[in-house]
Amino acid sequence: MDLEMRHLRAIRTIAEAGSLTRAAATLGLAQPALSAQLKRIESALGGRLFERGRYGVRTTALGEFVLDRARILLPAVGQLQQEAVRLTQDGEQAPAFRLGGTHGPLLGAVVDRLSAAHPGVQVTTRISWSDREIAASVADGRLTHALIGTCGESTPPEPERLSWRQFAADPIFVMLGAEHPLAQRPEVDLADFADDAWAVVPGDGCFGECFTAACARAGFRPGRLYETDVASCVYLAQVGRAVGLCRATLPTPPGLVTRALTGTPLMWRHLIGWDPYGPAAQSASDVVTHAHAAHTDAITRSESYSAWLAAHGAEAAGPGPGGEPAPPLSCGRSL
C-alpha cells in the first residue's frame, strides 16, 4: 500500500484526539473502519504508530517520527491546493460542485438550490444506477459529492475513504394504476400484493434482498420482477402490469396513485458522501443543508406523503442535516 495524504491526516487526527473512537467521530468514519485503516498504514510503515491502552492511545517512537513529518507535509499540501484553486479561479473557473447520483428528481432539486446559492459557480452531475460507481468516483476525486439512497443496515460504498451523512429518511411507497382495486385505500398491506408483479429500477445494492425479506415476513414470495428504467416502471404501473416500488416523495405521474405500506416494512435513507480529507469536505455541510431543504420541498408536493406524515408524526421523515453522521448503511434501488 502506498502512503497517501489522507493517511497522514488520519494519523494526525488520532494523535490529537487521543483515541480511535474520538478520531473516528472527528473524521466522520466508523471506528472499525478507522482501526482497519490504521492497521494497513502500520503494516506499510513497518511498525506500530500507537500503543493502545485503557485510556486511549499514545504514539510510539515510530509514530512520533511519522507525526512530525505529517505536521510539515499536511500544511504544505493544503497551501498548495489553495494556491492551485486560486490560480484556476483567476483563469477558467473549475466546477466547485461535481455531484454524482442515481436517477431521480431530488438530485435536480439539489442542483437548482446550489446554483441559486452560488451563482458564479458551475454545478455538474454524473448519473449512474450504481452506488458503488458513484462512491468510487468521489473517492478518486472525479466527483466532489455523492447523493445516494440506501435501505437496510449494510455498509455504504467506500466506507474507509468516504464520510457519509444522512439528511432524511422516508418510507418506501407503492405506485398503483388509478384503476387498481387497492388504489382508493390510504394505506395498503404488502401481503395484499402477493399475486402481483413488481417493477423496480436497477441497482447494485441489497434492495432486492431487503424487499424479498419483507415479502417473506408478509407471508409470500414476490412473483415476476421487472427491472427497468423509471419511465418503463411508471408505464407498467399505469397499465396495471405491475406494482411499482417508489420513494414516498416521488411526484405522482398521471394515471397513478402512491400509497404507504402498512407498518412501513421498507425505509429509504438519503445520504451525502464526500472525501473527508479533500477540499469537498469544506462544502459538505452546505450540500447536506441544500439536500435536506430540497427533500422538505418534495414532501410538501406529495399529497399522499404529507397525509402519511400527518398521521404518523413529522419525525417519521428522519433526521435533518444537524443530526449525527449516518451509521454504516447501504443498499437501494427504488424510483
Disulfide bonds with the S-S distance in Angstrom:
none
